[in-house]
């Protein structure tokens, strides 16, 4: 599942979510830039499952509330290294 497909899935299912996963275009662009940069790293798993899971995680994390961009990047990269690193 691509990043955009993951976003569309989350938008359709947001009625069942505790918080809104709706992102404005500029927010989606910013989150996608973080996604692209992190999945491009040598340590990140190259599986489609890892990429899809990470995309959902990014959207959910960003949607929780306003997070300062630098802090958001640090939080999600740390989590990605713990959960999506290649072995």
PDB file of N, CA, C and O in Angstrom:
ATOM      1  N   UNK A   1       0.852  -1.166   0.000  1.00  0.00           N
ATOM      2  CA  UNK A   1       0.000   0.000   0.000  1.00  0.00           C
ATOM      3  C   UNK A   1       0.901   1.233   0.000  1.00  0.00           C
ATOM      4  O   UNK A   1       1.818   1.340   0.814  1.00  0.00           O
ATOM      5  N   UNK A   2       0.639   2.140  -0.899  1.00  0.00           N
ATOM      6  CA  UNK A   2       1.454   3.340  -0.972  1.00  0.00           C
ATOM      7  C   UNK A   2       1.050   4.329   0.113  1.00  0.00           C
ATOM      8  O   UNK A   2       0.016   4.175   0.763  1.00  0.00           O
ATOM      9  N   UNK A   3       1.871   5.331   0.291  1.00  0.00           N
ATOM     10  CA  UNK A   3       1.604   6.364   1.291  1.00  0.00           C
ATOM     11  C   UNK A   3       0.246   7.011   1.038  1.00  0.00           C
ATOM     12  O   UNK A   3      -0.534   7.191   1.973  1.00  0.00           O
ATOM     13  N   UNK A   4      -0.045   7.361  -0.213  1.00  0.00           N
ATOM     14  CA  UNK A   4      -1.306   8.028  -0.542  1.00  0.00           C
ATOM     15  C   UNK A   4      -2.482   7.084  -0.306  1.00  0.00           C
ATOM     16  O   UNK A   4      -3.510   7.511   0.221  1.00  0.00           O
ATOM     17  N   UNK A   5      -2.356   5.811  -0.684  1.00  0.00           N
ATOM     18  CA  UNK A   5      -3.432   4.854  -0.443  1.00  0.00           C
ATOM     19  C   UNK A   5      -3.679   4.697   1.055  1.00  0.00           C
ATOM     20  O   UNK A   5      -4.826   4.584   1.486  1.00  0.00           O
ATOM     21  N   UNK A   6      -2.611   4.690   1.846  1.00  0.00           N
ATOM     22  CA  UNK A   6      -2.763   4.603   3.295  1.00  0.00           C
ATOM     23  C   UNK A   6      -3.522   5.815   3.813  1.00  0.00           C
ATOM     24  O   UNK A   6      -4.388   5.678   4.677  1.00  0.00           O
ATOM     25  N   UNK A   7      -3.211   6.999   3.297  1.00  0.00           N
ATOM     26  CA  UNK A   7      -3.910   8.220   3.706  1.00  0.00           C
ATOM     27  C   UNK A   7      -5.390   8.131   3.340  1.00  0.00           C
ATOM     28  O   UNK A   7      -6.245   8.492   4.149  1.00  0.00           O
ATOM     29  N   UNK A   8      -5.706   7.658   2.137  1.00  0.00           N
ATOM     30  CA  UNK A   8      -7.095   7.546   1.702  1.00  0.00           C
ATOM     31  C   UNK A   8      -7.852   6.548   2.588  1.00  0.00           C
ATOM     32  O   UNK A   8      -8.996   6.800   2.966  1.00  0.00           O
ATOM     33  N   UNK A   9      -7.224   5.433   2.913  1.00  0.00           N
ATOM     34  CA  UNK A   9      -7.835   4.443   3.790  1.00  0.00           C
ATOM     35  C   UNK A   9      -8.158   5.064   5.148  1.00  0.00           C
ATOM     36  O   UNK A   9      -9.250   4.872   5.682  1.00  0.00           O
ATOM     37  N   UNK A  10      -7.215   5.799   5.692  1.00  0.00           N
ATOM     38  CA  UNK A  10      -7.425   6.415   6.999  1.00  0.00           C
ATOM     39  C   UNK A  10      -8.512   7.482   6.954  1.00  0.00           C
ATOM     40  O   UNK A  10      -9.273   7.638   7.909  1.00  0.00           O
ATOM     41  N   UNK A  11      -8.584   8.211   5.853  1.00  0.00           N
ATOM     42  CA  UNK A  11      -9.629   9.221   5.738  1.00  0.00           C
ATOM     43  C   UNK A  11     -11.010   8.567   5.711  1.00  0.00           C
ATOM     44  O   UNK A  11     -11.949   9.079   6.320  1.00  0.00           O
ATOM     45  N   UNK A  12     -11.137   7.446   5.012  1.00  0.00           N
ATOM     46  CA  UNK A  12     -12.421   6.747   4.938  1.00  0.00           C
ATOM     47  C   UNK A  12     -12.817   6.152   6.281  1.00  0.00           C
ATOM     48  O   UNK A  12     -14.004   6.050   6.590  1.00  0.00           O
ATOM     49  N   UNK A  13     -11.845   5.764   7.072  1.00  0.00           N
ATOM     50  CA  UNK A  13     -12.167   5.107   8.339  1.00  0.00           C
ATOM     51  C   UNK A  13     -12.086   6.041   9.538  1.00  0.00           C
ATOM     52  O   UNK A  13     -12.123   5.570  10.675  1.00  0.00           O
ATOM     53  N   UNK A  14     -11.980   7.323   9.330  1.00  0.00           N
ATOM     54  CA  UNK A  14     -11.803   8.240  10.454  1.00  0.00           C
ATOM     55  C   UNK A  14     -13.024   8.320  11.346  1.00  0.00           C
ATOM     56  O   UNK A  14     -12.898   8.756  12.490  1.00  0.00           O
ATOM     57  N   UNK A  15     -14.202   7.922  10.882  1.00  0.00           N
ATOM     58  CA  UNK A  15     -15.367   7.957  11.741  1.00  0.00           C
ATOM     59  C   UNK A  15     -15.185   7.060  12.960  1.00  0.00           C
ATOM     60  O   UNK A  15     -15.741   7.343  14.021  1.00  0.00           O
ATOM     61  N   UNK A  16     -14.411   5.980  12.822  1.00  0.00           N
ATOM     62  CA  UNK A  16     -14.212   5.053  13.934  1.00  0.00           C
ATOM     63  C   UNK A  16     -12.996   5.404  14.774  1.00  0.00           C
ATOM     64  O   UNK A  16     -12.697   4.719  15.753  1.00  0.00           O
ATOM     65  N   UNK A  17     -12.310   6.441  14.408  1.00  0.00           N
ATOM     66  CA  UNK A  17     -11.094   6.831  15.117  1.00  0.00           C
ATOM     67  C   UNK A  17     -11.414   7.808  16.240  1.00  0.00           C
ATOM     68  O   UNK A  17     -12.391   8.554  16.169  1.00  0.00           O
ATOM     69  N   UNK A  18     -10.579   7.798  17.280  1.00  0.00           N
ATOM     70  CA  UNK A  18     -10.754   8.740  18.378  1.00  0.00           C
ATOM     71  C   UNK A  18     -10.344  10.150  17.980  1.00  0.00           C
ATOM     72  O   UNK A  18     -10.812  11.122  18.572  1.00  0.00           O
ATOM     73  N   UNK A  19      -9.491  10.266  17.003  1.00  0.00           N
ATOM     74  CA  UNK A  19      -9.072  11.581  16.545  1.00  0.00           C
ATOM     75  C   UNK A  19      -9.105  11.609  15.026  1.00  0.00           C
ATOM     76  O   UNK A  19      -9.088  10.563  14.377  1.00  0.00           O
ATOM     77  N   UNK A  20      -9.151  12.781  14.476  1.00  0.00           N
ATOM     78  CA  UNK A  20      -9.264  12.939  13.032  1.00  0.00           C
ATOM     79  C   UNK A  20      -7.920  12.673  12.349  1.00  0.00           C
ATOM     80  O   UNK A  20      -6.874  13.130  12.811  1.00  0.00           O
ATOM     81  N   UNK A  21      -7.968  11.932  11.252  1.00  0.00           N
ATOM     82  CA  UNK A  21      -6.776  11.675  10.464  1.00  0.00           C
ATOM     83  C   UNK A  21      -6.755  12.553   9.220  1.00  0.00           C
ATOM     84  O   UNK A  21      -5.939  12.343   8.323  1.00  0.00           O
ATOM     85  N   UNK A  22      -7.646  13.531   9.164  1.00  0.00           N
ATOM     86  CA  UNK A  22      -7.720  14.409   8.007  1.00  0.00           C
ATOM     87  C   UNK A  22      -6.580  15.418   8.048  1.00  0.00           C
ATOM     88  O   UNK A  22      -6.434  16.180   9.004  1.00  0.00           O
ATOM     89  N   UNK A  23      -5.787  15.405   7.000  1.00  0.00           N
ATOM     90  CA  UNK A  23      -4.672  16.342   6.914  1.00  0.00           C
ATOM     91  C   UNK A  23      -4.933  17.333   5.807  1.00  0.00           C
ATOM     92  O   UNK A  23      -5.469  16.980   4.756  1.00  0.00           O
ATOM     93  N   UNK A  24      -4.559  18.562   6.039  1.00  0.00           N
ATOM     94  CA  UNK A  24      -4.617  19.577   5.005  1.00  0.00           C
ATOM     95  C   UNK A  24      -3.512  19.277   3.984  1.00  0.00           C
ATOM     96  O   UNK A  24      -2.534  18.610   4.322  1.00  0.00           O
ATOM     97  N   UNK A  25      -3.651  19.755   2.751  1.00  0.00           N
ATOM     98  CA  UNK A  25      -2.635  19.458   1.728  1.00  0.00           C
ATOM     99  C   UNK A  25      -1.210  19.799   2.153  1.00  0.00           C
ATOM    100  O   UNK A  25      -0.286  19.033   1.876  1.00  0.00           O
ATOM    101  N   UNK A  26      -1.020  20.927   2.814  1.00  0.00           N
ATOM    102  CA  UNK A  26       0.331  21.311   3.231  1.00  0.00           C
ATOM    103  C   UNK A  26       0.851  20.387   4.339  1.00  0.00           C
ATOM    104  O   UNK A  26       2.052  20.127   4.423  1.00  0.00           O
ATOM    105  N   UNK A  27      -0.056  19.898   5.184  1.00  0.00           N
ATOM    106  CA  UNK A  27       0.339  18.952   6.223  1.00  0.00           C
ATOM    107  C   UNK A  27       0.718  17.607   5.600  1.00  0.00           C
ATOM    108  O   UNK A  27       1.714  16.996   5.987  1.00  0.00           O
ATOM    109  N   UNK A  28      -0.072  17.157   4.647  1.00  0.00           N
ATOM    110  CA  UNK A  28       0.223  15.902   3.965  1.00  0.00           C
ATOM    111  C   UNK A  28       1.565  15.989   3.253  1.00  0.00           C
ATOM    112  O   UNK A  28       2.342  15.034   3.266  1.00  0.00           O
ATOM    113  N   UNK A  29       1.837  17.121   2.637  1.00  0.00           N
ATOM    114  CA  UNK A  29       3.119  17.328   1.957  1.00  0.00           C
ATOM    115  C   UNK A  29       4.274  17.246   2.951  1.00  0.00           C
ATOM    116  O   UNK A  29       5.298  16.625   2.666  1.00  0.00           O
ATOM    117  N   UNK A  30       4.113  17.866   4.109  1.00  0.00           N
ATOM    118  CA  UNK A  30       5.169  17.847   5.130  1.00  0.00           C
ATOM    119  C   UNK A  30       5.380  16.440   5.680  1.00  0.00           C
ATOM    120  O   UNK A  30       6.520  16.009   5.853  1.00  0.00           O
ATOM    121  N   UNK A  31       4.287  15.718   5.957  1.00  0.00           N
ATOM    122  CA  UNK A  31       4.404  14.356   6.477  1.00  0.00           C
ATOM    123  C   UNK A  31       5.021  13.445   5.425  1.00  0.00           C
ATOM    124  O   UNK A  31       5.846  12.591   5.750  1.00  0.00           O
ATOM    125  N   UNK A  32       4.626  13.619   4.165  1.00  0.00           N
ATOM    126  CA  UNK A  32       5.178  12.795   3.092  1.00  0.00           C
ATOM    127  C   UNK A  32       6.679  13.046   2.926  1.00  0.00           C
ATOM    128  O   UNK A  32       7.427  12.115   2.631  1.00  0.00           O
ATOM    129  N   UNK A  33       7.122  14.275   3.109  1.00  0.00           N
ATOM    130  CA  UNK A  33       8.554  14.575   3.010  1.00  0.00           C
ATOM    131  C   UNK A  33       9.335  13.818   4.089  1.00  0.00           C
ATOM    132  O   UNK A  33      10.417  13.296   3.821  1.00  0.00           O
ATOM    133  N   UNK A  34       8.790  13.758   5.303  1.00  0.00           N
ATOM    134  CA  UNK A  34       9.430  12.993   6.383  1.00  0.00           C
ATOM    135  C   UNK A  34       9.432  11.516   6.018  1.00  0.00           C
ATOM    136  O   UNK A  34      10.451  10.840   6.153  1.00  0.00           O
ATOM    137  N   UNK A  35       8.287  11.014   5.553  1.00  0.00           N
ATOM    138  CA  UNK A  35       8.179   9.608   5.138  1.00  0.00           C
ATOM    139  C   UNK A  35       9.228   9.280   4.074  1.00  0.00           C
ATOM    140  O   UNK A  35       9.979   8.315   4.218  1.00  0.00           O
ATOM    141  N   UNK A  36       9.280  10.077   3.012  1.00  0.00           N
ATOM    142  CA  UNK A  36      10.220   9.821   1.915  1.00  0.00           C
ATOM    143  C   UNK A  36      11.659   9.798   2.410  1.00  0.00           C
ATOM    144  O   UNK A  36      12.438   8.927   2.021  1.00  0.00           O
ATOM    145  N   UNK A  37      12.012  10.740   3.259  1.00  0.00           N
ATOM    146  CA  UNK A  37      13.382  10.815   3.759  1.00  0.00           C
ATOM    147  C   UNK A  37      13.739   9.605   4.618  1.00  0.00           C
ATOM    148  O   UNK A  37      14.827   9.044   4.482  1.00  0.00           O
ATOM    149  N   UNK A  38      12.839   9.209   5.490  1.00  0.00           N
ATOM    150  CA  UNK A  38      13.153   8.100   6.396  1.00  0.00           C
ATOM    151  C   UNK A  38      13.177   6.760   5.674  1.00  0.00           C
ATOM    152  O   UNK A  38      14.088   5.964   5.902  1.00  0.00           O
ATOM    153  N   UNK A  39      12.198   6.486   4.805  1.00  0.00           N
ATOM    154  CA  UNK A  39      12.195   5.175   4.129  1.00  0.00           C
ATOM    155  C   UNK A  39      13.359   5.041   3.146  1.00  0.00           C
ATOM    156  O   UNK A  39      13.699   3.932   2.736  1.00  0.00           O
ATOM    157  N   UNK A  40      13.960   6.148   2.774  1.00  0.00           N
ATOM    158  CA  UNK A  40      15.107   6.144   1.865  1.00  0.00           C
ATOM    159  C   UNK A  40      16.413   5.771   2.584  1.00  0.00           C
ATOM    160  O   UNK A  40      17.411   5.462   1.933  1.00  0.00           O
ATOM    161  N   UNK A  41      16.406   5.799   3.905  1.00  0.00           N
ATOM    162  CA  UNK A  41      17.611   5.499   4.680  1.00  0.00           C
ATOM    163  C   UNK A  41      18.017   4.034   4.507  1.00  0.00           C
ATOM    164  O   UNK A  41      17.159   3.166   4.343  1.00  0.00           O
ATOM    165  N   UNK A  42      19.309   3.762   4.545  1.00  0.00           N
ATOM    166  CA  UNK A  42      19.823   2.394   4.388  1.00  0.00           C
ATOM    167  C   UNK A  42      19.303   1.447   5.459  1.00  0.00           C
ATOM    168  O   UNK A  42      19.118   0.260   5.189  1.00  0.00           O
ATOM    169  N   UNK A  43      19.066   1.937   6.654  1.00  0.00           N
ATOM    170  CA  UNK A  43      18.653   1.085   7.759  1.00  0.00           C
ATOM    171  C   UNK A  43      17.174   0.718   7.714  1.00  0.00           C
ATOM    172  O   UNK A  43      16.758  -0.225   8.389  1.00  0.00           O
ATOM    173  N   UNK A  44      16.366   1.445   6.931  1.00  0.00           N
ATOM    174  CA  UNK A  44      14.922   1.205   6.920  1.00  0.00           C
ATOM    175  C   UNK A  44      14.591  -0.046   6.110  1.00  0.00           C
ATOM    176  O   UNK A  44      15.139  -0.251   5.027  1.00  0.00           O
ATOM    177  N   UNK A  45      13.690  -0.883   6.638  1.00  0.00           N
ATOM    178  CA  UNK A  45      13.251  -2.109   5.966  1.00  0.00           C
ATOM    179  C   UNK A  45      12.716  -1.787   4.571  1.00  0.00           C
ATOM    180  O   UNK A  45      12.044  -0.773   4.383  1.00  0.00           O
ATOM    181  N   UNK A  46      13.006  -2.631   3.613  1.00  0.00           N
ATOM    182  CA  UNK A  46      12.579  -2.406   2.230  1.00  0.00           C
ATOM    183  C   UNK A  46      11.271  -3.113   1.881  1.00  0.00           C
ATOM    184  O   UNK A  46      10.888  -3.150   0.712  1.00  0.00           O
ATOM    185  N   UNK A  47      10.577  -3.677   2.879  1.00  0.00           N
ATOM    186  CA  UNK A  47       9.334  -4.395   2.594  1.00  0.00           C
ATOM    187  C   UNK A  47       8.164  -3.421   2.445  1.00  0.00           C
ATOM    188  O   UNK A  47       8.136  -2.356   3.061  1.00  0.00           O
ATOM    189  N   UNK A  48       7.197  -3.817   1.608  1.00  0.00           N
ATOM    190  CA  UNK A  48       5.986  -3.011   1.439  1.00  0.00           C
ATOM    191  C   UNK A  48       5.206  -2.913   2.743  1.00  0.00           C
ATOM    192  O   UNK A  48       4.630  -1.869   3.050  1.00  0.00           O
ATOM    193  N   UNK A  49       5.189  -3.995   3.505  1.00  0.00           N
ATOM    194  CA  UNK A  49       4.480  -4.005   4.783  1.00  0.00           C
ATOM    195  C   UNK A  49       5.053  -2.963   5.742  1.00  0.00           C
ATOM    196  O   UNK A  49       4.301  -2.243   6.399  1.00  0.00           O
ATOM    197  N   UNK A  50       6.370  -2.881   5.822  1.00  0.00           N
ATOM    198  CA  UNK A  50       7.013  -1.901   6.704  1.00  0.00           C
ATOM    199  C   UNK A  50       6.697  -0.485   6.247  1.00  0.00           C
ATOM    200  O   UNK A  50       6.401   0.381   7.070  1.00  0.00           O
ATOM    201  N   UNK A  51       6.758  -0.246   4.955  1.00  0.00           N
ATOM    202  CA  UNK A  51       6.469   1.098   4.428  1.00  0.00           C
ATOM    203  C   UNK A  51       5.020   1.504   4.696  1.00  0.00           C
ATOM    204  O   UNK A  51       4.758   2.639   5.094  1.00  0.00           O
ATOM    205  N   UNK A  52       4.079   0.583   4.481  1.00  0.00           N
ATOM    206  CA  UNK A  52       2.665   0.878   4.728  1.00  0.00           C
ATOM    207  C   UNK A  52       2.399   1.125   6.205  1.00  0.00           C
ATOM    208  O   UNK A  52       1.692   2.064   6.570  1.00  0.00           O
ATOM    209  N   UNK A  53       2.966   0.283   7.042  1.00  0.00           N
ATOM    210  CA  UNK A  53       2.791   0.428   8.480  1.00  0.00           C
ATOM    211  C   UNK A  53       3.367   1.756   8.957  1.00  0.00           C
ATOM    212  O   UNK A  53       2.756   2.445   9.774  1.00  0.00           O
ATOM    213  N   UNK A  54       4.533   2.112   8.450  1.00  0.00           N
ATOM    214  CA  UNK A  54       5.169   3.368   8.832  1.00  0.00           C
ATOM    215  C   UNK A  54       4.339   4.561   8.364  1.00  0.00           C
ATOM    216  O   UNK A  54       4.221   5.551   9.086  1.00  0.00           O
ATOM    217  N   UNK A  55       3.767   4.477   7.170  1.00  0.00           N
ATOM    218  CA  UNK A  55       2.920   5.564   6.666  1.00  0.00           C
ATOM    219  C   UNK A  55       1.714   5.774   7.587  1.00  0.00           C
ATOM    220  O   UNK A  55       1.380   6.910   7.922  1.00  0.00           O
ATOM    221  N   UNK A  56       1.068   4.688   7.992  1.00  0.00           N
ATOM    222  CA  UNK A  56      -0.066   4.794   8.913  1.00  0.00           C
ATOM    223  C   UNK A  56       0.372   5.389  10.247  1.00  0.00           C
ATOM    224  O   UNK A  56      -0.314   6.241  10.813  1.00  0.00           O
ATOM    225  N   UNK A  57       1.516   4.934  10.740  1.00  0.00           N
ATOM    226  CA  UNK A  57       2.049   5.457  12.001  1.00  0.00           C
ATOM    227  C   UNK A  57       2.294   6.969  11.905  1.00  0.00           C
ATOM    228  O   UNK A  57       1.946   7.713  12.821  1.00  0.00           O
ATOM    229  N   UNK A  58       2.886   7.415  10.808  1.00  0.00           N
ATOM    230  CA  UNK A  58       3.155   8.849  10.638  1.00  0.00           C
ATOM    231  C   UNK A  58       1.871   9.660  10.674  1.00  0.00           C
ATOM    232  O   UNK A  58       1.789  10.677  11.363  1.00  0.00           O
ATOM    233  N   UNK A  59       0.875   9.211   9.934  1.00  0.00           N
ATOM    234  CA  UNK A  59      -0.386   9.940   9.863  1.00  0.00           C
ATOM    235  C   UNK A  59      -1.064   9.965  11.229  1.00  0.00           C
ATOM    236  O   UNK A  59      -1.545  11.007  11.674  1.00  0.00           O
ATOM    237  N   UNK A  60      -1.097   8.811  11.887  1.00  0.00           N
ATOM    238  CA  UNK A  60      -1.706   8.761  13.221  1.00  0.00           C
ATOM    239  C   UNK A  60      -0.971   9.660  14.205  1.00  0.00           C
ATOM    240  O   UNK A  60      -1.601  10.385  14.975  1.00  0.00           O
ATOM    241  N   UNK A  61       0.342   9.618  14.183  1.00  0.00           N
ATOM    242  CA  UNK A  61       1.143  10.420  15.106  1.00  0.00           C
ATOM    243  C   UNK A  61       0.951  11.905  14.843  1.00  0.00           C
ATOM    244  O   UNK A  61       0.789  12.688  15.779  1.00  0.00           O
ATOM    245  N   UNK A  62       0.968  12.293  13.583  1.00  0.00           N
ATOM    246  CA  UNK A  62       0.798  13.702  13.242  1.00  0.00           C
ATOM    247  C   UNK A  62      -0.607  14.178  13.609  1.00  0.00           C
ATOM    248  O   UNK A  62      -0.791  15.314  14.046  1.00  0.00           O
ATOM    249  N   UNK A  63      -1.599  13.298  13.428  1.00  0.00           N
ATOM    250  CA  UNK A  63      -2.996  13.667  13.647  1.00  0.00           C
ATOM    251  C   UNK A  63      -3.364  13.821  15.114  1.00  0.00           C
ATOM    252  O   UNK A  63      -4.403  14.402  15.429  1.00  0.00           O
ATOM    253  N   UNK A  64      -2.540  13.316  16.007  1.00  0.00           N
ATOM    254  CA  UNK A  64      -2.843  13.401  17.440  1.00  0.00           C
ATOM    255  C   UNK A  64      -2.936  14.857  17.882  1.00  0.00           C
ATOM    256  O   UNK A  64      -3.770  15.205  18.718  1.00  0.00           O
ATOM    257  N   UNK A  65      -2.104  15.678  17.335  1.00  0.00           N
ATOM    258  CA  UNK A  65      -2.141  17.088  17.712  1.00  0.00           C
ATOM    259  C   UNK A  65      -1.002  17.823  17.044  1.00  0.00           C
ATOM    260  O   UNK A  65      -0.164  17.221  16.372  1.00  0.00           O
ATOM    261  N   UNK A  66      -0.980  19.094  17.231  1.00  0.00           N
ATOM    262  CA  UNK A  66       0.074  19.900  16.636  1.00  0.00           C
ATOM    263  C   UNK A  66       1.405  19.577  17.298  1.00  0.00           C
ATOM    264  O   UNK A  66       1.589  19.786  18.497  1.00  0.00           O
ATOM    265  N   UNK A  67       2.311  19.072  16.507  1.00  0.00           N
ATOM    266  CA  UNK A  67       3.653  18.753  16.985  1.00  0.00           C
ATOM    267  C   UNK A  67       4.622  19.612  16.179  1.00  0.00           C
ATOM    268  O   UNK A  67       4.537  19.674  14.953  1.00  0.00           O
ATOM    269  N   UNK A  68       5.510  20.250  16.851  1.00  0.00           N
ATOM    270  CA  UNK A  68       6.516  21.076  16.182  1.00  0.00           C
ATOM    271  C   UNK A  68       7.288  20.191  15.200  1.00  0.00           C
ATOM    272  O   UNK A  68       7.692  19.089  15.570  1.00  0.00           O
ATOM    273  N   UNK A  69       7.505  20.641  13.953  1.00  0.00           N
ATOM    274  CA  UNK A  69       8.088  19.801  12.902  1.00  0.00           C
ATOM    275  C   UNK A  69       9.405  19.103  13.261  1.00  0.00           C
ATOM    276  O   UNK A  69       9.580  17.927  12.943  1.00  0.00           O
ATOM    277  N   UNK A  70      10.319  19.800  13.909  1.00  0.00           N
ATOM    278  CA  UNK A  70      11.599  19.177  14.259  1.00  0.00           C
ATOM    279  C   UNK A  70      11.384  18.078  15.297  1.00  0.00           C
ATOM    280  O   UNK A  70      11.984  17.007  15.205  1.00  0.00           O
ATOM    281  N   UNK A  71      10.552  18.337  16.257  1.00  0.00           N
ATOM    282  CA  UNK A  71      10.234  17.333  17.283  1.00  0.00           C
ATOM    283  C   UNK A  71       9.524  16.131  16.658  1.00  0.00           C
ATOM    284  O   UNK A  71       9.830  14.987  16.995  1.00  0.00           O
ATOM    285  N   UNK A  72       8.583  16.383  15.755  1.00  0.00           N
ATOM    286  CA  UNK A  72       7.873  15.312  15.057  1.00  0.00           C
ATOM    287  C   UNK A  72       8.872  14.411  14.333  1.00  0.00           C
ATOM    288  O   UNK A  72       8.793  13.187  14.432  1.00  0.00           O
ATOM    289  N   UNK A  73       9.792  15.006  13.621  1.00  0.00           N
ATOM    290  CA  UNK A  73      10.800  14.248  12.872  1.00  0.00           C
ATOM    291  C   UNK A  73      11.634  13.370  13.823  1.00  0.00           C
ATOM    292  O   UNK A  73      11.867  12.196  13.536  1.00  0.00           O
ATOM    293  N   UNK A  74      12.071  13.928  14.931  1.00  0.00           N
ATOM    294  CA  UNK A  74      12.890  13.170  15.886  1.00  0.00           C
ATOM    295  C   UNK A  74      12.105  11.999  16.474  1.00  0.00           C
ATOM    296  O   UNK A  74      12.623  10.889  16.591  1.00  0.00           O
ATOM    297  N   UNK A  75      10.864  12.256  16.836  1.00  0.00           N
ATOM    298  CA  UNK A  75      10.026  11.206  17.429  1.00  0.00           C
ATOM    299  C   UNK A  75       9.826  10.064  16.443  1.00  0.00           C
ATOM    300  O   UNK A  75      10.034   8.901  16.790  1.00  0.00           O
ATOM    301  N   UNK A  76       9.425  10.383  15.221  1.00  0.00           N
ATOM    302  CA  UNK A  76       9.113   9.309  14.268  1.00  0.00           C
ATOM    303  C   UNK A  76      10.366   8.600  13.780  1.00  0.00           C
ATOM    304  O   UNK A  76      10.314   7.403  13.496  1.00  0.00           O
ATOM    305  N   UNK A  77      11.487   9.299  13.675  1.00  0.00           N
ATOM    306  CA  UNK A  77      12.713   8.614  13.265  1.00  0.00           C
ATOM    307  C   UNK A  77      13.173   7.641  14.348  1.00  0.00           C
ATOM    308  O   UNK A  77      13.596   6.525  14.045  1.00  0.00           O
ATOM    309  N   UNK A  78      13.090   8.055  15.591  1.00  0.00           N
ATOM    310  CA  UNK A  78      13.463   7.169  16.696  1.00  0.00           C
ATOM    311  C   UNK A  78      12.587   5.918  16.684  1.00  0.00           C
ATOM    312  O   UNK A  78      13.088   4.804  16.832  1.00  0.00           O
ATOM    313  N   UNK A  79      11.307   6.101  16.510  1.00  0.00           N
ATOM    314  CA  UNK A  79      10.381   4.969  16.456  1.00  0.00           C
ATOM    315  C   UNK A  79      10.665   4.090  15.244  1.00  0.00           C
ATOM    316  O   UNK A  79      10.637   2.864  15.349  1.00  0.00           O
ATOM    317  N   UNK A  80      10.938   4.703  14.100  1.00  0.00           N
ATOM    318  CA  UNK A  80      11.241   3.932  12.887  1.00  0.00           C
ATOM    319  C   UNK A  80      12.491   3.091  13.072  1.00  0.00           C
ATOM    320  O   UNK A  80      12.538   1.943  12.632  1.00  0.00           O
ATOM    321  N   UNK A  81      13.493   3.646  13.711  1.00  0.00           N
ATOM    322  CA  UNK A  81      14.729   2.877  13.953  1.00  0.00           C
ATOM    323  C   UNK A  81      14.460   1.674  14.862  1.00  0.00           C
ATOM    324  O   UNK A  81      15.072   0.618  14.703  1.00  0.00           O
ATOM    325  N   UNK A  82      13.537   1.846  15.817  1.00  0.00           N
ATOM    326  CA  UNK A  82      13.222   0.744  16.722  1.00  0.00           C
ATOM    327  C   UNK A  82      12.364  -0.330  16.051  1.00  0.00           C
ATOM    328  O   UNK A  82      12.548  -1.519  16.309  1.00  0.00           O
ATOM    329  N   UNK A  83      11.435   0.080  15.198  1.00  0.00           N
ATOM    330  CA  UNK A  83      10.453  -0.857  14.668  1.00  0.00           C
ATOM    331  C   UNK A  83      10.637  -1.268  13.208  1.00  0.00           C
ATOM    332  O   UNK A  83      10.102  -2.298  12.797  1.00  0.00           O
ATOM    333  N   UNK A  84      11.371  -0.500  12.420  1.00  0.00           N
ATOM    334  CA  UNK A  84      11.464  -0.777  10.990  1.00  0.00           C
ATOM    335  C   UNK A  84      12.890  -0.925  10.470  1.00  0.00           C
ATOM    336  O   UNK A  84      13.118  -0.891   9.261  1.00  0.00           O
ATOM    337  N   UNK A  85      13.841  -1.086  11.370  1.00  0.00           N
ATOM    338  CA  UNK A  85      15.232  -1.273  10.938  1.00  0.00           C
ATOM    339  C   UNK A  85      15.410  -2.664  10.337  1.00  0.00           C
ATOM    340  O   UNK A  85      14.842  -3.649  10.808  1.00  0.00           O
ATOM    341  N   UNK A  86      16.206  -2.709   9.296  1.00  0.00           N
ATOM    342  CA  UNK A  86      16.543  -4.019   8.714  1.00  0.00           C
ATOM    343  C   UNK A  86      17.474  -4.733   9.651  1.00  0.00           C
ATOM    344  O   UNK A  86      18.274  -4.112  10.350  1.00  0.00           O
ATOM    345  N   UNK A  87      17.365  -6.044   9.662  1.00  0.00           N
ATOM    346  CA  UNK A  87      18.249  -6.830  10.521  1.00  0.00           C
ATOM    347  C   UNK A  87      19.330  -7.498   9.718  1.00  0.00           C
ATOM    348  O   UNK A  87      20.169  -8.204  10.278  1.00  0.00           O
TER     349      UNK A  87
END
